[in-house]
Amino acid sequence: MTGRAIRYQGAVVRDDHLLLIQHCEHAGGRSYWLLPGGGIEAGETPQECVEREVREETHLHVQVLHLLREDPDIPGGVYERLHTYLCRVLAGEAQPGYEPEIEAAQEYAIVAVQWCDLRRPDTWDSEVRSDSFTCALMQRIQASLGYPDVEPSNRATSSEGPAPSPPA
């Protein structure tokens, strides 16, 4: 896939749980978890892009609340930067959606969704915890939302300092 400047993605949070989607590559069967999101289409605002991407990939209708984080993509990734927007669910039940872009759909399918408890990283799927990029992004989202820091033994390496205490 060709490189793009920004991946617009949704941090969909419901009852202290963050929604992830699982991609499975057709060639080789490698799978990984990430936030729903993708590239912006002509005439869309970033918020419209995130709402559309979440709907396509999870069947959820969400409302974008605000920009939560801006981070670099992984070295060699499809995008240069990741813009993560905090979203709340308006309607629907999360389930695997589809990838409408033909080029991307030829590379992978969305095969699962899961809600990860932001209060309990020790309960996150082992594939999520062992993925240094996704786990570190989730920890940065925790910190941005004010969740308490987790035990160092459960943390992926991150350049960020400890998370602040949650708001009272």
C-alpha positions as CSV (number, residue, x, y, z in Angstrom):
1,M,0.0,0.0,0.0
2,T,1.2,3.5,-0.7
3,G,2.2,5.8,2.2
4,R,-0.2,8.4,3.5
5,A,0.3,11.3,5.8
6,I,-2.3,10.7,8.6
7,R,-4.3,7.7,9.9
8,Y,-7.4,8.9,11.6
9,Q,-8.5,6.4,14.3
10,G,-11.1,6.1,17.0
11,A,-10.4,5.3,20.6
12,V,-13.9,4.0,21.2
13,V,-14.4,3.8,25.0
14,R,-17.5,2.3,26.7
15,D,-17.6,1.5,30.4
16,D,-13.9,1.9,30.9
17,H,-13.2,-0.5,27.9
18,L,-11.3,0.4,24.7
19,L,-12.4,-1.3,21.4
20,L,-9.8,-3.0,19.3
21,I,-10.1,-4.7,15.9
22,Q,-8.1,-7.7,14.7
23,H,-6.6,-7.7,11.2
24,C,-5.5,-11.1,9.7
25,E,-3.2,-11.0,6.7
26,H,-4.2,-13.2,3.9
27,A,-0.6,-14.1,3.0
28,G,0.8,-16.0,6.0
29,G,-2.1,-15.5,8.4
30,R,-0.3,-13.0,10.7
31,S,-2.8,-11.2,12.9
32,Y,-2.5,-8.1,15.0
33,W,-4.8,-5.8,17.0
34,L,-5.3,-2.0,16.5
35,L,-7.8,0.8,16.7
36,P,-10.4,1.1,14.0
37,G,-9.4,3.8,11.5
38,G,-7.9,4.7,8.2
39,G,-7.4,7.4,5.6
40,I,-9.5,10.4,5.0
41,E,-11.7,10.7,1.8
42,A,-12.1,13.8,-0.3
43,G,-14.4,16.3,1.3
44,E,-14.4,14.6,4.8
45,T,-13.5,16.3,8.0
46,P,-11.3,14.2,10.4
47,Q,-14.3,13.6,12.6
48,E,-16.4,12.3,9.7
49,C,-13.6,10.1,8.6
50,V,-13.3,8.5,12.1
51,E,-17.0,8.0,12.4
52,R,-17.1,6.4,8.9
53,E,-14.1,4.2,9.6
54,V,-15.5,3.0,12.9
55,R,-18.9,2.2,11.3
56,E,-17.3,0.3,8.4
57,E,-14.9,-1.7,10.6
58,T,-17.0,-2.4,13.7
59,H,-20.7,-1.7,12.7
60,L,-20.9,0.9,15.6
61,H,-22.2,4.4,15.2
62,V,-20.1,6.7,17.2
63,Q,-19.7,10.3,18.0
64,V,-16.3,11.9,18.0
65,L,-15.7,13.9,21.1
66,H,-12.3,15.4,20.5
67,L,-8.7,14.8,19.4
68,L,-7.1,12.7,22.1
69,R,-3.5,12.1,20.8
70,E,-1.1,12.6,17.9
71,D,1.6,10.0,17.5
72,P,4.1,8.8,14.9
73,D,3.2,5.5,13.1
74,I,5.6,2.6,13.4
75,P,8.8,2.9,11.4
76,G,8.0,1.7,7.8
77,G,4.3,1.9,8.5
78,V,1.6,2.9,5.9
79,Y,1.1,6.3,7.6
80,E,3.4,9.0,8.9
81,R,1.2,10.0,11.9
82,L,-1.7,8.7,13.9
83,H,-4.4,11.0,15.0
84,T,-6.5,9.3,17.7
85,Y,-10.0,10.7,18.5
86,L,-11.9,9.9,21.6
87,C,-15.3,8.4,20.6
88,R,-18.5,7.3,22.4
89,V,-20.9,4.7,21.1
90,L,-24.3,6.0,19.9
91,A,-25.7,2.8,18.6
92,G,-24.9,-0.8,17.5
93,E,-23.0,-3.8,18.7
94,A,-19.4,-4.2,17.9
95,Q,-18.6,-6.9,15.4
96,P,-16.0,-7.4,12.7
97,G,-16.7,-5.1,9.8
98,Y,-15.0,-4.8,6.4
99,E,-12.3,-3.0,4.6
100,P,-13.8,-1.1,1.7
101,E,-10.5,-0.2,0.0
102,I,-9.7,-2.9,-2.5
103,E,-6.0,-2.6,-2.1
104,A,-6.2,-3.1,1.7
105,A,-8.9,-5.8,1.5
106,Q,-6.5,-7.8,-0.7
107,E,-3.9,-7.7,2.1
108,Y,-6.0,-8.4,5.2
109,A,-9.5,-9.0,6.6
110,I,-11.0,-7.7,9.9
111,V,-11.7,-10.9,11.8
112,A,-12.5,-10.0,15.4
113,V,-13.2,-7.2,17.8
114,Q,-12.6,-7.0,21.5
115,W,-13.1,-4.6,24.4
116,C,-10.0,-4.2,26.6
117,D,-10.5,-3.0,30.2
118,L,-8.5,0.2,30.6
119,R,-8.4,-0.4,34.4
120,R,-6.9,-3.9,34.0
121,P,-4.1,-4.2,31.5
122,D,-3.3,-7.6,33.0
123,T,-6.5,-8.9,31.4
124,W,-5.6,-7.8,27.9
125,D,-5.2,-10.5,25.3
126,S,-1.6,-11.9,25.2
127,E,-1.3,-10.9,21.6
128,V,-2.1,-7.3,22.5
129,R,0.3,-7.3,25.5
130,S,3.1,-8.7,23.4
131,D,2.7,-6.2,20.6
132,S,5.0,-3.4,21.7
133,F,3.4,-0.8,19.4
134,T,-0.3,-1.5,20.2
135,C,0.3,-2.1,23.9
136,A,2.3,1.2,24.2
137,L,-0.4,3.1,22.3
138,M,-3.1,1.7,24.6
139,Q,-1.0,2.8,27.6
140,R,-0.6,6.3,26.2
141,I,-4.4,6.3,25.7
142,Q,-4.8,5.3,29.3
143,A,-2.6,8.1,30.4
144,S,-4.4,10.6,28.2
145,L,-7.7,9.6,29.7
146,G,-6.3,9.8,33.3
147,Y,-6.2,6.1,34.2
148,P,-3.7,5.2,36.8
149,D,-0.3,3.8,35.8
150,V,0.1,0.1,35.7
151,E,2.8,-2.1,37.3
152,P,6.1,-1.8,35.4
153,S,6.2,-5.5,34.8
154,N,3.0,-5.3,32.7
155,R,4.1,-2.3,30.6
156,A,5.6,-2.2,27.2
157,T,8.5,0.2,26.7
158,S,7.2,3.7,26.4
159,S,8.9,7.0,26.3
160,E,6.1,8.6,28.3
161,G,6.2,9.2,32.0
162,P,3.7,7.8,34.4
163,A,0.0,8.5,33.9
164,P,-1.7,11.1,36.2
165,S,-4.3,9.9,38.7
166,P,-7.8,9.7,37.3
167,P,-9.9,12.9,37.7
168,A,-12.0,13.0,40.9
